[in-house]
Structures are given as C-alpha cells and as structure tokens.
Amino acid sequence: MDKDAKLGYKAATTPFFGCKRHLAMTPKRIITAAVVTSGEKGDGQFLETLVNQSRENGVTVEKGTGDTAYSGKESLKLAKRAHFQLHSKLHPIISNGSRTSGQTWDFNKDAGMFVRPPGFMAARVARTGKTRSRNQSRTYYFDTHHRRVCPQQPECYQLRRRDKSL
C-alpha cells in the first residue's frame, strides 16, 4: 500500500486510487519537466513549476497546451507574466458563470471578448464598480442591432436600449 497515494477523479464518476504525473514536453514529445503528486491534486497549480523546470533544463517556453485545468486565473496570469502563449479550453464556470446550458457564452481569448450565441461578439468592454478598491469588474457590451435576428431576444434584450451588458 502506497501511503502517498490518494483518491482522485478523472471525471465526476470515474475515481482512481494512486498518483498523478504532470509533464511538460516539446512538440517532439521529449519530456522537459515532471512533477508527481498524489491523486487528488489538480493539474493547473503545477504549471509554473513545469515552466520553471523546463527553462532550467534549457528549453525555451514559447507556448503551452493543456486541458481546462490550465485555464484558471493564475495560469492565465503566469502566461502573461512569463511571456508565453497558453492554449487551453476555458472551463465553463469561467466563461459561463452560473448560466444554464441554453445560455452559454464563449470567451475569445485572442479578442479578449465574450461571444454569445449565435456568434455575436461584444462590441466593447469597460471596467465598472468601485474605483478605490479591488472590486472593479469588467462589463461587456453588445450591440442591440443584433436583437432582430437573435433567437434569445425575449430573455436577453430590452426594447429601446442601445446596448446590452454582461
């Protein structure tokens, strides 16, 4: 019995007992960094360690690819701070919040804007909220001229408004 092994999950209904390995590789699949953890540990929290180990091993990190575990706030900040591109699917809770499946929105990382069904991108973004504290948030505004063709018009847009915010 391995005392370091713990119960982890590959999916909500797929548990495993053991350890996890977190790897960084080149496009030619040469391993440049590795971290081994117990099964319950998340993946995204080891991105910085993997990037640092790879750089210590002489590898220039220009981009990284990972699953949704690597799309957390800290991973996105790290990619910006360490000057590499991070390619990972955003976790639905980040891009959709508490919306139901019929109300899902996508976030286009390249444009830095939300895209709502059926493909309308936000027209602008503004910082809103308190100005003397860290409680500011981003508000995304969408052109209301799309409301004529929007299938979600009744639940989304209000008549006589020039824009819609998220």
Backbone as ProteinMPNN parsed JSONL, in Angstrom:
{"seq_chain_A": "MDKDAKLGYKAATTPFFGCKRHLAMTPKRIITAAVVTSGEKGDGQFLETLVNQSRENGVTVEKGTGDTAYSGKESLKLAKRAHFQLHSKLHPIISNGSRTSGQTWDFNKDAGMFVRPPGFMAARVARTGKTRSRNQSRTYYFDTHHRRVCPQQPECYQLRRRDKSL", "coords_chain_A": {"N_chain_A": [[0.844, -1.184, 0.0], [0.668, 2.12, -0.98], [1.522, 4.877, 0.824], [1.452, 7.519, 0.0], [-0.376, 7.689, -2.024], [-3.583, 8.769, -3.157], [-7.171, 9.212, -3.361], [-8.369, 10.145, -6.439], [-9.954, 11.882, -9.218], [-10.8, 11.297, -12.576], [-12.99, 11.982, -13.959], [-16.277, 13.101, -13.009], [-17.575, 10.767, -12.272], [-15.625, 8.855, -12.336], [-13.473, 7.546, -10.432], [-10.074, 7.099, -9.192], [-7.401, 5.39, -7.54], [-4.344, 6.441, -6.52], [-1.437, 7.957, -7.929], [-0.568, 11.026, -9.669], [0.947, 12.176, -12.654], [2.47, 15.047, -13.845], [3.368, 16.559, -16.745], [5.725, 18.283, -18.848], [6.351, 18.834, -22.214], [8.229, 18.815, -25.304], [7.3, 19.729, -28.704], [8.118, 17.456, -30.067], [7.679, 15.499, -28.291], [9.496, 15.126, -26.201], [10.247, 14.842, -22.874], [10.446, 17.55, -20.725], [10.067, 18.452, -18.176], [8.822, 17.303, -15.016], [6.376, 16.491, -12.577], [5.335, 14.686, -9.808], [2.452, 13.791, -8.091], [0.062, 13.167, -5.417], [-3.111, 11.537, -6.021], [-5.335, 13.304, -5.705], [-4.658, 15.897, -6.311], [-4.931, 18.913, -8.211], [-4.334, 19.828, -11.687], [-3.585, 22.351, -12.857], [-2.267, 23.959, -10.958], [0.397, 23.316, -11.035], [1.599, 24.367, -13.214], [3.406, 26.578, -13.243], [5.658, 25.458, -11.965], [6.325, 23.458, -13.818], [6.934, 25.02, -16.075], [9.114, 26.512, -15.086], [10.954, 24.416, -14.464], [11.363, 23.386, -17.035], [12.595, 25.565, -18.288], [14.915, 25.73, -16.72], [16.096, 23.446, -17.606], [17.026, 24.19, -20.026], [15.195, 24.684, -22.069], [13.359, 26.709, -24.253], [10.449, 28.247, -23.514], [7.753, 28.894, -25.341], [5.094, 28.492, -25.931], [2.252, 26.886, -24.432], [0.195, 24.024, -24.001], [-2.794, 22.798, -22.716], [-5.377, 21.094, -20.83], [-8.683, 21.995, -19.576], [-8.013, 22.383, -16.927], [-5.827, 24.01, -16.879], [-6.7, 26.532, -17.423], [-7.219, 28.363, -15.497], [-7.364, 31.39, -13.488], [-4.854, 32.039, -12.319], [-3.09, 30.613, -13.948], [-3.458, 31.899, -16.401], [-2.516, 34.445, -15.743], [0.155, 33.794, -15.184], [1.077, 32.974, -17.725], [0.995, 35.379, -19.091], [2.767, 36.952, -17.561], [5.136, 35.441, -17.748], [5.629, 35.478, -20.403], [4.613, 33.645, -22.47], [2.502, 31.838, -24.744], [-0.598, 30.535, -23.835], [-2.527, 27.81, -24.486], [-5.529, 26.63, -23.881], [-8.654, 25.136, -23.251], [-11.205, 27.138, -21.992], [-12.555, 26.739, -18.77], [-15.96, 25.893, -18.293], [-17.219, 27.216, -16.1], [-15.799, 29.538, -15.854], [-16.204, 30.933, -18.262], [-18.976, 30.865, -18.509], [-20.184, 31.228, -16.062], [-22.899, 31.077, -13.892], [-24.794, 30.344, -15.712], [-27.348, 28.518, -17.512], [-27.251, 25.591, -19.664], [-28.432, 26.351, -22.083], [-27.87, 29.002, -22.232], [-25.217, 29.522, -22.721], [-22.067, 31.166, -23.124], [-19.188, 32.004, -24.989], [-15.714, 32.672, -24.456], [-13.502, 34.563, -26.221], [-10.234, 34.352, -26.25], [-8.227, 35.512, -27.787], [-9.355, 37.86, -28.846], [-10.199, 38.941, -26.513], [-12.812, 39.156, -25.674], [-16.28, 38.376, -24.933], [-18.329, 36.03, -26.643], [-21.525, 35.619, -27.748], [-24.248, 33.32, -28.289], [-25.947, 33.643, -31.379], [-23.138, 33.75, -32.201], [-22.392, 36.425, -31.833], [-20.12, 38.927, -31.116], [-18.908, 40.775, -28.311], [-19.164, 44.314, -28.333], [-17.718, 46.224, -26.961], [-15.702, 46.658, -23.984], [-15.742, 47.545, -20.561], [-14.387, 48.823, -17.499], [-16.039, 48.533, -14.485], [-17.704, 49.493, -11.421], [-16.527, 49.927, -8.004], [-13.949, 52.364, -7.63], [-11.803, 52.839, -5.95], [-10.996, 50.547, -4.789], [-10.366, 47.001, -4.982], [-12.565, 45.953, -6.197], [-13.502, 46.252, -8.749], [-15.019, 45.306, -11.831], [-15.245, 43.733, -15.065], [-17.338, 44.828, -17.619], [-19.131, 43.692, -20.302], [-20.271, 44.86, -23.378], [-22.853, 44.567, -25.762], [-23.909, 45.072, -29.129], [-27.168, 46.205, -29.787], [-28.411, 46.02, -32.218], [-28.308, 43.481, -33.122], [-30.425, 42.2, -32.04], [-32.645, 41.809, -33.613], [-32.269, 39.493, -35.042], [-31.635, 37.634, -33.182], [-32.037, 34.558, -31.532], [-32.505, 34.387, -28.814], [-33.766, 36.642, -27.982], [-36.121, 37.483, -26.364], [-35.384, 36.888, -23.663], [-33.083, 38.259, -23.299], [-32.578, 40.913, -24.436], [-33.683, 44.286, -23.88], [-36.245, 46.385, -24.974], [-35.712, 49.537, -26.637], [-33.151, 49.994, -25.631], [-29.765, 50.903, -26.114], [-27.596, 49.303, -25.914], [-26.493, 46.094, -24.633], [-25.495, 44.665, -21.649], [-23.139, 42.442, -20.05]], "CA_chain_A": [[0.0, 0.0, 0.0], [1.439, 3.359, -1.096], [0.955, 5.856, 1.76], [1.314, 8.808, -0.671], [-1.47, 7.626, -2.997], [-4.871, 9.285, -2.67], [-8.279, 9.064, -4.281], [-8.526, 11.25, -7.374], [-11.025, 11.689, -10.198], [-10.581, 11.683, -13.966], [-14.291, 12.566, -14.286], [-17.111, 13.107, -11.801], [-17.98, 9.397, -11.929], [-14.508, 7.944, -12.61], [-12.404, 7.702, -9.445], [-8.917, 6.212, -9.239], [-6.561, 5.479, -6.353], [-2.953, 6.413, -6.941], [-0.694, 9.202, -8.085], [-0.674, 11.673, -10.972], [2.181, 12.781, -13.161], [2.252, 16.274, -14.593], [4.512, 16.59, -17.637], [5.936, 19.298, -19.875], [7.036, 18.178, -23.33], [8.447, 19.552, -26.541], [6.421, 19.207, -29.759], [8.58, 16.118, -30.465], [7.321, 14.641, -27.165], [10.61, 14.936, -25.277], [9.837, 15.36, -21.562], [11.366, 18.588, -20.248], [9.821, 18.662, -16.75], [7.836, 16.371, -14.475], [6.003, 16.599, -11.167], [4.477, 13.565, -9.413], [1.665, 14.168, -6.912], [-0.992, 12.23, -5.063], [-4.21, 11.559, -6.979], [-6.362, 14.34, -5.544], [-4.141, 17.218, -6.686], [-5.323, 19.452, -9.51], [-3.223, 19.961, -12.63], [-3.206, 23.718, -13.172], [-1.405, 24.596, -9.959], [1.788, 22.941, -11.253], [2.07, 24.95, -14.469], [4.601, 27.391, -13.013], [6.762, 24.54, -11.685], [6.699, 22.812, -15.076], [7.58, 26.032, -16.922], [10.43, 26.811, -14.497], [11.834, 23.258, -14.659], [11.703, 23.314, -18.458], [13.576, 26.624, -18.561], [16.165, 25.319, -16.072], [16.659, 22.38, -18.435], [17.487, 24.766, -21.279], [14.136, 24.736, -23.07], [12.688, 27.994, -24.396], [8.992, 28.032, -23.465], [7.05, 29.909, -26.123], [3.667, 28.239, -25.797], [1.861, 25.723, -23.664], [-1.121, 23.489, -24.313], [-3.311, 21.989, -21.622], [-6.834, 20.97, -20.777], [-9.354, 23.067, -18.844], [-7.375, 22.6, -15.628], [-4.807, 25.037, -17.043], [-7.31, 27.796, -17.845], [-7.546, 29.156, -14.321], [-6.898, 32.772, -13.419], [-3.418, 32.088, -12.028], [-2.373, 30.134, -15.133], [-3.506, 32.957, -17.403], [-1.593, 35.492, -15.283], [1.509, 33.279, -15.352], [1.426, 33.015, -19.148], [1.252, 36.782, -19.454], [3.965, 37.392, -16.842], [6.305, 34.682, -18.203], [5.75, 35.716, -21.84], [4.356, 32.522, -23.36], [1.096, 31.684, -25.1], [-1.237, 29.383, -23.213], [-3.667, 27.328, -25.251], [-6.335, 25.679, -23.128], [-10.078, 25.434, -23.295], [-11.66, 27.746, -20.747], [-13.519, 25.96, -18.003], [-17.278, 26.52, -18.451], [-17.586, 28.096, -14.987], [-15.132, 30.812, -16.093], [-16.827, 31.653, -19.366], [-20.437, 30.874, -18.452], [-20.691, 31.539, -14.729], [-23.977, 30.204, -13.431], [-25.82, 30.218, -16.757], [-27.737, 27.17, -17.881], [-26.632, 25.178, -20.921], [-29.01, 27.087, -23.195], [-27.434, 30.398, -22.173], [-23.757, 29.541, -22.668], [-21.316, 32.175, -23.855], [-17.784, 31.635, -25.129], [-14.78, 33.782, -24.322], [-12.457, 34.535, -27.23], [-9.043, 34.869, -25.58], [-7.453, 36.349, -28.705], [-10.004, 39.164, -28.928], [-10.463, 39.418, -25.161], [-14.239, 39.493, -25.62], [-17.249, 37.288, -24.915], [-19.119, 35.798, -27.851], [-22.771, 34.994, -27.335], [-24.933, 32.685, -29.408], [-25.342, 32.733, -32.363], [-21.85, 34.208, -32.703], [-22.23, 37.872, -31.717], [-19.033, 39.298, -30.209], [-19.111, 42.026, -27.588], [-18.699, 45.487, -29.063], [-16.714, 46.907, -26.152], [-15.607, 46.231, -22.593], [-15.41, 48.665, -19.673], [-14.237, 48.49, -16.078], [-17.125, 49.138, -13.732], [-17.68, 49.222, -9.99], [-15.758, 50.833, -7.162], [-12.673, 52.747, -8.229], [-10.729, 52.926, -4.952], [-10.747, 49.231, -4.202], [-10.122, 45.97, -5.98], [-13.854, 45.367, -6.512], [-13.937, 46.556, -10.096], [-15.23, 44.167, -12.714], [-15.363, 44.083, -16.477], [-18.679, 44.718, -18.174], [-19.062, 43.521, -21.75], [-21.439, 45.449, -24.012], [-23.184, 44.003, -27.07], [-24.771, 45.915, -29.946], [-28.553, 45.726, -29.782], [-28.956, 45.806, -33.56], [-28.368, 42.036, -33.337], [-31.621, 41.639, -31.419], [-33.638, 41.453, -34.631], [-32.027, 38.131, -35.52], [-31.207, 36.81, -32.054], [-33.06, 33.614, -31.076], [-32.726, 34.548, -27.378], [-34.178, 38.035, -27.795], [-37.025, 37.791, -25.244], [-34.756, 36.78, -22.352], [-31.802, 38.939, -23.268], [-32.583, 42.339, -24.748], [-34.821, 45.119, -23.523], [-36.548, 47.346, -26.026], [-35.263, 50.913, -26.506], [-31.806, 50.103, -25.09], [-28.786, 50.986, -27.192], [-26.648, 48.205, -25.783], [-26.797, 45.074, -23.634], [-24.255, 44.367, -20.95], [-22.995, 41.153, -19.381]], "C_chain_A": [[0.884, 1.241, 0.0], [0.796, 4.414, -0.21], [0.78, 7.234, 1.132], [0.161, 8.839, -1.676], [-2.77, 8.108, -2.349], [-5.921, 9.07, -3.749], [-8.409, 10.318, -5.135], [-9.625, 10.924, -8.364], [-10.567, 12.145, -11.57], [-11.839, 12.318, -14.533], [-15.132, 12.455, -13.027], [-17.487, 11.7, -11.352], [-16.859, 8.392, -12.154], [-13.382, 8.167, -11.611], [-11.229, 6.756, -9.726], [-8.145, 6.403, -7.94], [-5.124, 5.41, -6.814], [-2.326, 7.783, -6.981], [-0.934, 9.762, -9.48], [0.696, 12.184, -11.376], [1.785, 13.962, -14.04], [3.517, 16.473, -15.427], [4.527, 17.828, -18.516], [6.755, 18.621, -20.959], [7.253, 19.145, -24.479], [7.446, 19.03, -27.577], [6.838, 17.814, -30.256], [8.421, 15.103, -29.337], [8.512, 14.248, -26.282], [10.214, 15.591, -23.96], [10.902, 16.333, -21.056], [11.191, 18.891, -18.762], [8.758, 17.668, -16.295], [7.616, 16.65, -12.996], [5.07, 15.426, -10.881], [3.778, 13.959, -8.117], [0.698, 13.041, -6.563], [-2.213, 12.49, -5.958], [-5.184, 12.702, -6.879], [-5.915, 15.725, -5.984], [-4.625, 17.63, -8.072], [-4.108, 19.681, -10.39], [-2.702, 21.386, -12.751], [-2.238, 24.36, -12.209], [0.072, 24.272, -10.155], [2.367, 23.519, -12.546], [3.356, 25.742, -14.266], [5.823, 26.512, -12.743], [7.256, 23.886, -12.968], [7.427, 23.784, -16.006], [8.985, 26.328, -16.399], [11.407, 25.656, -14.689], [12.281, 23.149, -16.114], [12.761, 24.354, -18.801], [14.931, 26.303, -17.931], [16.873, 24.235, -16.879], [17.028, 22.864, -19.837], [16.453, 24.859, -22.384], [13.517, 26.131, -23.077], [11.183, 27.721, -24.46], [8.322, 29.191, -24.182], [5.547, 29.74, -26.046], [3.434, 26.968, -25.007], [0.452, 25.309, -24.042], [-1.56, 22.621, -23.154], [-4.821, 21.917, -21.684], [-7.414, 22.092, -19.918], [-8.741, 23.336, -17.476], [-6.342, 23.724, -15.693], [-5.387, 26.385, -17.453], [-7.721, 28.664, -16.662], [-6.901, 30.53, -14.356], [-5.385, 32.847, -13.224], [-2.594, 31.61, -13.223], [-2.338, 31.199, -16.217], [-2.571, 34.103, -17.034], [-0.14, 35.063, -15.494], [1.945, 33.367, -16.808], [1.757, 34.435, -19.588], [2.569, 37.263, -18.839], [5.23, 36.72, -17.375], [6.467, 34.712, -19.718], [5.68, 34.435, -22.679], [2.859, 32.436, -23.617], [0.557, 30.428, -24.441], [-2.478, 29.029, -24.016], [-4.377, 26.272, -24.423], [-7.788, 26.111, -23.208], [-10.481, 26.03, -21.954], [-12.674, 26.848, -20.067], [-14.875, 26.65, -18.11], [-17.664, 27.462, -17.317], [-16.943, 29.47, -15.158], [-15.876, 31.595, -17.161], [-18.335, 31.761, -19.254], [-21.001, 31.234, -17.09], [-21.78, 30.565, -14.324], [-25.089, 30.067, -14.455], [-26.151, 28.753, -17.012], [-27.147, 26.845, -19.246], [-27.195, 25.923, -22.119], [-28.547, 28.53, -23.26], [-25.914, 30.524, -22.215], [-23.161, 30.603, -23.578], [-19.888, 31.676, -23.934], [-16.928, 32.88, -24.937], [-13.69, 33.591, -25.351], [-11.224, 35.183, -26.619], [-8.235, 35.788, -26.482], [-8.021, 37.752, -28.793], [-10.235, 39.766, -27.55], [-11.919, 39.799, -24.952], [-15.089, 38.232, -25.526], [-17.97, 37.235, -26.252], [-20.369, 35.061, -27.41], [-23.44, 34.352, -28.534], [-25.81, 33.691, -30.105], [-24.069, 33.289, -32.982], [-21.626, 35.706, -32.639], [-21.145, 38.186, -30.695], [-19.359, 40.627, -29.538], [-18.508, 43.18, -28.384], [-17.612, 46.236, -28.292], [-16.738, 46.334, -24.749], [-15.202, 47.45, -21.766], [-15.244, 48.141, -18.257], [-15.316, 49.235, -15.314], [-16.992, 48.78, -12.261], [-16.852, 50.247, -9.245], [-14.405, 51.139, -7.776], [-11.527, 52.77, -7.224], [-10.484, 51.605, -4.245], [-10.524, 48.231, -5.326], [-11.437, 45.31, -6.414], [-14.353, 45.707, -7.908], [-14.118, 45.265, -10.889], [-15.291, 44.664, -14.147], [-16.806, 43.873, -16.9], [-18.547, 44.7, -19.685], [-20.381, 44.01, -22.354], [-21.608, 44.884, -25.42], [-24.1, 44.958, -27.813], [-26.179, 45.342, -29.985], [-29.125, 45.572, -31.18], [-29.011, 44.322, -33.91], [-29.684, 41.44, -32.832], [-32.676, 41.217, -32.435], [-33.487, 40.011, -35.093], [-31.646, 37.17, -34.397], [-32.318, 35.867, -31.6], [-33.373, 33.748, -29.587], [-33.226, 35.941, -27.025], [-35.077, 38.26, -26.58], [-36.348, 37.772, -23.874], [-33.523, 37.654, -22.213], [-31.897, 40.456, -23.43], [-33.846, 43.034, -24.246], [-35.028, 46.135, -24.636], [-36.064, 48.74, -25.641], [-33.914, 51.064, -25.79], [-30.828, 50.13, -26.241], [-27.73, 49.902, -27.094], [-27.118, 47.26, -24.691], [-25.497, 44.735, -22.96], [-24.322, 42.999, -20.303], [-22.281, 41.386, -18.068]], "O_chain_A": [[1.743, 1.401, 0.867], [-0.344, 4.813, -0.449], [0.033, 8.052, 1.668], [-0.232, 9.914, -2.128], [-3.018, 7.884, -1.164], [-5.599, 8.781, -4.901], [-8.543, 11.423, -4.61], [-10.169, 9.819, -8.356], [-10.016, 13.235, -11.721], [-11.77, 13.103, -15.478], [-14.737, 11.781, -12.076], [-17.696, 11.471, -10.161], [-17.113, 7.187, -12.162], [-12.434, 8.897, -11.902], [-11.382, 5.745, -10.412], [-8.227, 7.46, -7.314], [-4.718, 4.427, -7.435], [-2.643, 8.657, -6.174], [-1.438, 9.067, -10.363], [1.501, 12.576, -10.531], [0.879, 13.868, -14.868], [4.616, 16.549, -14.877], [3.478, 18.356, -18.884], [7.728, 17.924, -20.673], [6.56, 20.153, -24.609], [6.811, 17.999, -27.354], [6.016, 17.077, -30.801], [8.951, 13.994, -29.406], [8.527, 13.168, -25.691], [9.88, 16.775, -23.935], [12.084, 16.0, -20.969], [12.059, 19.512, -18.149], [7.908, 17.245, -17.078], [8.544, 16.996, -12.265], [4.119, 15.194, -11.628], [4.42, 14.403, -7.165], [0.541, 12.084, -7.321], [-2.319, 13.549, -6.576], [-5.814, 13.052, -7.877], [-6.733, 16.645, -6.022], [-4.716, 16.809, -8.985], [-2.979, 19.724, -9.9], [-1.489, 21.599, -12.747], [-1.458, 25.226, -12.606], [0.923, 24.886, -9.511], [3.493, 23.197, -12.926], [4.301, 25.592, -15.041], [6.91, 26.797, -13.245], [8.462, 23.771, -13.186], [8.414, 23.42, -16.645], [9.938, 26.388, -17.176], [12.566, 25.882, -15.038], [13.444, 22.854, -16.389], [13.714, 24.059, -19.522], [15.974, 26.569, -18.528], [18.098, 24.121, -16.841], [17.309, 22.06, -20.726], [16.813, 25.094, -23.538], [13.187, 26.67, -22.021], [10.712, 27.037, -25.369], [8.321, 30.323, -23.698], [4.804, 30.72, -26.091], [4.297, 26.094, -24.924], [-0.386, 26.151, -24.365], [-0.787, 21.799, -22.661], [-5.459, 22.595, -22.488], [-6.704, 23.037, -19.571], [-8.935, 24.417, -16.92], [-6.017, 24.324, -14.668], [-4.633, 27.295, -17.797], [-8.496, 29.606, -16.826], [-6.003, 30.792, -15.157], [-4.711, 33.633, -13.891], [-1.516, 32.144, -13.483], [-1.317, 31.387, -16.877], [-1.907, 34.67, -17.902], [0.693, 35.859, -15.926], [3.065, 33.789, -17.094], [2.687, 34.656, -20.363], [3.383, 37.898, -19.51], [6.283, 37.354, -17.448], [7.347, 34.044, -20.26], [6.566, 34.168, -23.491], [2.05, 32.901, -22.814], [1.192, 29.375, -24.488], [-3.369, 29.859, -24.199], [-3.886, 25.152, -24.278], [-8.1, 27.302, -23.229], [-10.14, 25.49, -20.902], [-13.545, 26.269, -20.717], [-14.941, 27.876, -18.028], [-18.381, 28.433, -17.559], [-17.476, 30.465, -14.667], [-16.15, 32.783, -16.988], [-18.927, 32.664, -19.846], [-22.194, 31.519, -16.978], [-21.592, 29.352, -14.409], [-26.213, 29.71, -14.102], [-25.337, 27.865, -16.759], [-26.603, 27.725, -19.913], [-26.476, 26.111, -23.1], [-28.808, 29.215, -24.249], [-25.375, 31.543, -21.783], [-23.685, 30.895, -24.653], [-19.426, 30.987, -23.025], [-17.362, 33.997, -25.219], [-13.019, 32.559, -25.357], [-11.16, 36.404, -26.481], [-7.622, 36.742, -26.003], [-7.272, 38.728, -28.814], [-10.444, 40.973, -27.429], [-12.224, 40.671, -24.14], [-14.683, 37.16, -25.975], [-18.19, 38.257, -26.901], [-20.29, 34.009, -26.777], [-23.231, 34.78, -29.669], [-26.383, 34.546, -29.432], [-23.947, 33.291, -34.206], [-20.746, 36.218, -33.331], [-21.234, 37.764, -29.542], [-20.007, 41.492, -30.127], [-17.468, 43.03, -29.026], [-16.7, 46.81, -28.888], [-17.665, 45.62, -24.368], [-14.415, 48.282, -22.217], [-15.867, 47.156, -17.863], [-15.481, 50.443, -15.485], [-16.25, 47.865, -11.902], [-16.516, 51.302, -9.782], [-13.782, 50.265, -8.378], [-10.367, 52.722, -7.633], [-9.827, 51.568, -3.205], [-10.501, 48.605, -6.498], [-11.411, 44.202, -6.951], [-15.521, 45.47, -8.216], [-13.447, 44.264, -10.638], [-15.378, 45.866, -14.402], [-17.418, 42.857, -16.573], [-17.927, 45.584, -20.275], [-21.462, 43.628, -21.906], [-20.641, 44.742, -26.169], [-24.969, 45.585, -27.208], [-26.365, 44.142, -30.19], [-30.226, 45.042, -31.328], [-29.672, 43.934, -34.873], [-30.016, 40.301, -33.161], [-33.509, 40.358, -32.145], [-34.465, 39.377, -35.49], [-31.362, 36.001, -34.659], [-33.427, 36.318, -31.312], [-34.413, 33.265, -29.139], [-33.113, 36.366, -25.875], [-34.803, 39.181, -25.811], [-36.706, 38.569, -23.007], [-32.973, 37.778, -21.118], [-31.338, 41.197, -22.621], [-34.925, 42.444, -24.197], [-34.062, 46.68, -25.171], [-36.011, 49.082, -24.46], [-33.569, 52.173, -25.379], [-31.037, 49.45, -27.246], [-27.044, 49.608, -28.073], [-28.023, 47.58, -23.921], [-24.487, 44.534, -23.633], [-25.399, 42.465, -20.041], [-22.042, 40.439, -17.319]]}, "name": "protein", "num_of_chains": 1, "seq": "MDKDAKLGYKAATTPFFGCKRHLAMTPKRIITAAVVTSGEKGDGQFLETLVNQSRENGVTVEKGTGDTAYSGKESLKLAKRAHFQLHSKLHPIISNGSRTSGQTWDFNKDAGMFVRPPGFMAARVARTGKTRSRNQSRTYYFDTHHRRVCPQQPECYQLRRRDKSL"}
